Amino acid sequence: MLKRFLPKNLFGRAIIIVVTPVVVVQLVAAAVFYDRHLDSVTRRLARSVAGDIGFVAAALTRNNDDLARLHVLQSANQRLNLSFTLIPGQSLKTGLLPRPSSPLEALLFRTIDDRLELAFSIVNQPAQKHYLIEVAFERGVLRVLVPHNRISYAGLVNLIIWIIGSSLLLLTIAIAFLRNQVRPILRLADAADRFGQGQSVEDFRPAGAVEVRRAGDAFILMRDRIGRHIRQRTEILAGVSHDLRTPLTRLKLELAMLCDAPAKTEMKADVDEMERMIEGYLAFARGAVGEGAVETDVNALLDEVVGDARRHGGVVAFAGNGDLIGRVRPLRLKRCLANLLGNAQRYAEHCSLSARREGDIIEIIVDDDGPGIPEAEREAVFRPFYRLENSRNQGTGGVGLGLAITLDTVRNQGGEMLLDTAPQGGLRAIIRLPA
């Protein structure tokens, strides 16, 4: 349940790891301060106010002379930070104390009620920033205005400011440092993604913490090993191609010089099949080398592929949808689609090509009305040299490398390829490429 609410990226989780302890410590400190210190200070301030009111009330009671009472009130107003007013002939309306609006106010009411032995009433007047306390007095009412700052603890505001300010400061520092630590990981992920799409990542340099640098160094070593492997494979295949083409050429010349022998046709067919197999294998093995990705109008490229297919006698319908500009390898994509259309024309009467954009993905679909491929064998047909015995005619088929080369070409561009059933009942090939 907790994972559903946690951030998915490393930066967000790191922020939570840093912020959570800070917030918890601040809350615990605030709770301890309120429970231990603030409560005690507020209680003492309330007792002090209750004591001052009681002292003035006692002094007024001892002095029956009006002039003496006036001096007592003046002296109290000057020295006690309270405003006293004696209203003779008025009776106090007693009743239940009002409902406190905060824990501090409740503490104030209880403390004055405990310390003041006279009947009183208390009203908070926040607009005037004071409490109005009326005390029952002999032949009148003693009215006292108590400023809020006489009771409330000013350090509470400072505490809140320090808690919020320090938390924001720590959060800002944490975000700055964590962003610098996460940025090399994002660069490494981007480099790995571009390398997987066959793009050049020569500009990548390891950075960040030691562990991230080790991962970056490992990626560079892996990139170099793969590059060396591809170059060695290409060089070996170039040598194999030269060595095999020479005897094949001699065989073709000798066959051309032979008279009409009974086995000449079969021998020529075998030589042609060997040549096609060698060409197919070389095309498969060279799949990841050469062309780079460039900005391409995919609609125009598909139109060229359809035109080539129609010139070879194919019946192909084409439908583009919207703007399809993306970074692709145009020549390889063109060969890939030509391969798919060639298979469709070989085994079906009609085929269609369509394309559309879905967010950052360009989707290309090839449909035909042929026999299709059984669902159980749709994964296997992508294996090199795999041939279908039931749904495809082996005599007219290739060497089993067409779909393998197509899949390899699509994956080298960071895409994926799927096989499904077409609406016409044949095979549907779906190519999804990052735009």
N, C-alpha and C positions, 0 to 999 in steps of 0.2 A: 504493500500500500504506500509506503514511504517513497519508493522509487518513482511512483507516478507523479509526485510533486517536486522531485529534485530536478535541477537543470541537467540537460543531456550533455553539455560540453564541459571540458575540463576547467575552463576559466570560471564558469558559474559555480561549479562544485568547490573550486579552490577558494573563491570568495566566501562561500558559506563556511568552509573550514576555518577561515581566518576570522570572520565576523561573529560567528556563533559564540566562541569563547569570550570575545570582547563584550558582547551584549550580556551574556550570562554574568560575567564578573561585575559589570556596571550595575545590573539589576540587584545582584546580591549585596553589593556595596550600598546601594540606595536603600534596600530593605533594612540592612543592619543599621545604617545611619538613622533612618526614620524610627526604627523600633527602639534603639538604644539612646540615641542622642537627641533627635528632634522632639520626641515625645517628652523627654525629661526637660528640655529647655522650654518648650511651650507650657508645660505644667508649672514651671517656676515663674514664667512671665504672668500667667493667669493668677497664680497665688499672689504675686506682687501687686497686681491691679486690685484684687479682692482685699488685700491688706491695706492698700492706700485708701480705698473707699471706706473700709471699716474704720480706719484711723480718723478720717475727716468727719465721718458720721459721729464718732465718739467725741471729737473736739467740739462739734456743734452742739451736741447734747449737754456738754458740761457748761457751755456758755449760753446763758439765757438772754444776754444783752444783744440787741440787733447789731450794734456797731462792732462788738467783738466777733459775732458770727461773720460779718462782712469781711473783717480782717482775715479770719480763718480761710474763707473761700478765696480771697485774693492771693493769699500765700500759697494755697494748694494749687491754684491755677498756674502760678508762676513756676513752681518747683516740681510738680509731679507729672507734667506732660499730659494732664487730664483737664477737662473743662467741667467745672462743678457749677450747678445752679440750684438754689433753694427756692422752691415754689410753695409758699405757705397756703394753708387752707384747701389744698387739693388732696384727694385720697387716691391711693394706688389701686389700679385695677389688677388684681392678682389672678393667676390661673396657671395652666400648664405652660412650661417653657416651650418655645417654638421648636419645630423639627430642625436639627442642625443640617447644614448643607455640605459638610465635609467632616472627616474624622477629627481634624484640628478644632473645628468649631464645637463638636461634641465634647472634646476634652476641655475646652474653655468653659462651657456651660456647667459641666460636672464640677470642675475645680472651684468656680465662683460659688456654686451652690453649696459646696462643702465648707468653704472658708468664710463666706459671708453669713453672719447670723441673723441678718435682717431679711424681711420679705422684699423681694425684688422681681423685676421683669427685665428682659433683655431682647433687643431687636437689632438685627444686622441691617445696616443701611449702606450697601456697597456703593451707591452713587456718590455719597458723601465721604466714603472711605472711613467710616467709624461705626462703632457699636453704641447704641443708645441704651443705657442702663438706668432704670428708675428704682430708687430704694425708698421703702416706706419709712418716713421720718415723723418725729413728733409734730403734730399739727401741720403736716405738709408732706411734700415729696422732694427728695434729693435727686436731681437729674444729673447724670454723668455721661459725657461724651468721651469714649475711649477710642483713640485713633487705631487703625489696623496695625500700623507699625509698632504700636505699644505692646501688642500681643504676639503678632506673627513674627516668625524668625526669618530675618533677611537672608540668612545663609542658605535657605531652601532654594531660592531663585538662583543663587550662585552655584549651588550643587547641580541643579538641573542644567544650567549653562555649561558647567564643566563636563558633565556626563555626555551631553549631546555634542559639544565641541570636540572633546577628545575622541569620541566615537567617529565623528566625521573625519577628523584628521587621520586617525589610524586607518579608516576605510579608504581614504584617498591614497595614502602611502601604499596600502596593500594592493589596491587596484593598479597603481603605476608599476609596482614591482612584478605583480603576477602577469600583467599584460606583456611585459618584457620577457618573462619566462615562457609564456604560452606562444608568443610569436614565432620562435624558432621551430616549435613543434608543428605549427600550421604551415610554415615554409617547407618542412620536411614532408608533410602529408601532401602538399601541393606538388612538390617535386616528384614524389612517388606516383601521384596520379598522372602527371604529365608524361612521366617515363613509361607508365603502363599504356598510355595512348600513343606511344611511339614518337613523342616529341623530344626535342633536345633539352637536356637539363645540365648543360655544361656550366651555367651560371650559378649553380647551387653551391653554397659554402656552409659548412656546419657552424652553428652559433649556439649561444645559450649555456645552460648548465653542463657539467661534465657528462652526465648521463645522456642528455640530448645530443651533445657533440659526438658521443660514442655511437649513438644511433645514426647520426648523419654520416660519420665515417664508414659505418657498416653499409649504409646505402650506397655511398660512392664506390666502395669495393665491389658490391653486388653489381652496380651499373657497369663498372669496368669489366668484370668477369663475363657478364652477359654480352657486352660489346665484343670482347675478344672471341667468345664462343661463336657469335654470329659471323664475325669476319673470317674466322678459321673455317666455319662451315661453308661460307660462300667460296673461299679460295679452293677448298677441297672439291666442292661441286663443280667449280670451273675446270679444275683439272680432270675430274671424272668425265665431264661433258666433252672435253677435247679428246680424251682417250677413247671414249665410246663412239664419238662421231666419226673418227677416222676409219675404224673397221666397218662401221655401218655404210660409210660412203663407198668404200671398196666393194662391199657386198652389192650395193645398188648398181655400181658400174658393171660388176661381173654379171649381175642379173640382166642388165640392159644388153650386154654383149652375147648372152646366151640365145641360142635358137629357141624356137617354140617347143620347149620341153614340157612334158606333162605336169611337172611339179613347179614350173616357173611362177604361176599365178599364186599358188599357196605360199611359196617362198617370199615373193614380193609383199604379200599381205602380212606375213610374220615380221618382215623388216619394218614395214610401216607401223605396225603395232608397237614394236620395240622403240621406234623413234617417238611415237606419241607418249609412251610410258616415260621415257627419259625426259621429254619436255614437261610433262605433267609433274614429275617428281622435282625437277629443277624449279618450276614455278612455285610449288609448295614450299620448298626449302628456302627460297629467296624471299618469302613473304614479308619479313619484317625489315628489309633493308631498302634504302633508296629514298623514295619520295617523301617530302615533308608536307605537313598540313598547311593549307592556305585558305583565305576567305574565298568561298565559291558560291555561285548561284546554283543551288542544287536543282531547281526546276529546269534551268538551261541544260545542265549536265544530263538529267533524265531524258530531256527531249532529244538530245544527241543519241543516247542509248536506244531510244525507241526508233529513231530514224534509221540507225544501223540495222536494227532487227527487221524493220520493214523492208529494207533493201535486200535482205537475204530471204525474203518471202514470208516472213512471219506476220501473223495477224495480232497486233498488239494495240490495246486501248490504253491511253494515258490520261491521267487526271491529276493536276497539281492543285494545291490548296494554300493560298496566301504566300507570304514572303518566306522563302526558305534559304536565307543566306546563313552559311555556317562554315566553320573551319574543318575541312575534310581533306583527304588525299584524293584529288579528282581522278587521276588516272587509275588508281587502284579500285576506287569505288566504281568507276566505269567498267573495268574488267569484271568486277564482282557481279554487277547487275547484268552485264552481258552474259555471264555464265548462267545466272538464274534464268534469264529469258531464253537462252539457248536450250536449257533443260526443259523449260516449259514448252517451247516450240517442238522439241523432239518427241515429247510424250503426250502433247495435247493439241487440240485444234485451235483453241483460242486462249489468249492470256491477256492480262491487264496489269498496268503499273500505276500506282497511286502514291502520293506523298502528302504529308501534313506535318504541322508543328504542334507539339504538346509541351508548352513551357519551354524548357531548355533542351528539349529532345526533338530531333527530326526523325520521323517514322516513315519508312519506305516499305510498301507492300506489293508483292508480286503474287498474283492469283492465276491459276489455270484450271481447265476443265478436264484434266487428264486423270489417270488412275490414282494419283496421290501416293502417299506413303503411309503404311499402317502406323497407328499411334505407338505401338510397342517398339517400333524400329526407328522412331524419329531422333532419338539420341544417338543410336549406333551409326546412322548414315553420316555423321560428322567425323567419324574416325577415318584416317587415311586408308585408302585401298579397300574400303568396305563397299560391297556392291549388293544390291537387292536382287535376289533370284526370282522372286514371284512377280512383283509389280513392275519391274523394269526388264527390258529385253537386253540380255547380255551381249547379243550380237551387234546391237546398235549403240550400246552404252560406251562409256569411257573406261578409264582405269580405276575409278573410285576415288578420285582426288578433287572433283569439282566442288562439292559442298565443304570439304575440309579446307580447301584454299579460300573459299568464300568466308567461312567462319573465322579463319586466321586473319584475313584482311579486315573484317569488321572489328574483331577484338583488338587489333593493332591500332585502331582509331578510337579505342575506348568505348566501343559499342557492344551490342549483343544481338544475337540472331535467334529467332524462334520459328518453329514449323507448326502449322495448324491446318485445319480443313477449310478450304475455300468455299464461299457461298455456292459456286458452281459444282461443288462436289470433289474438286481436285485438290491440289496442294496449295497452301498459302505460306509464303516465306515472308517473315516480318524482320526488317532490319531497323534497329533503333540506335541512332548516333547522337552523341552530345553536340549541340549546336555551338 
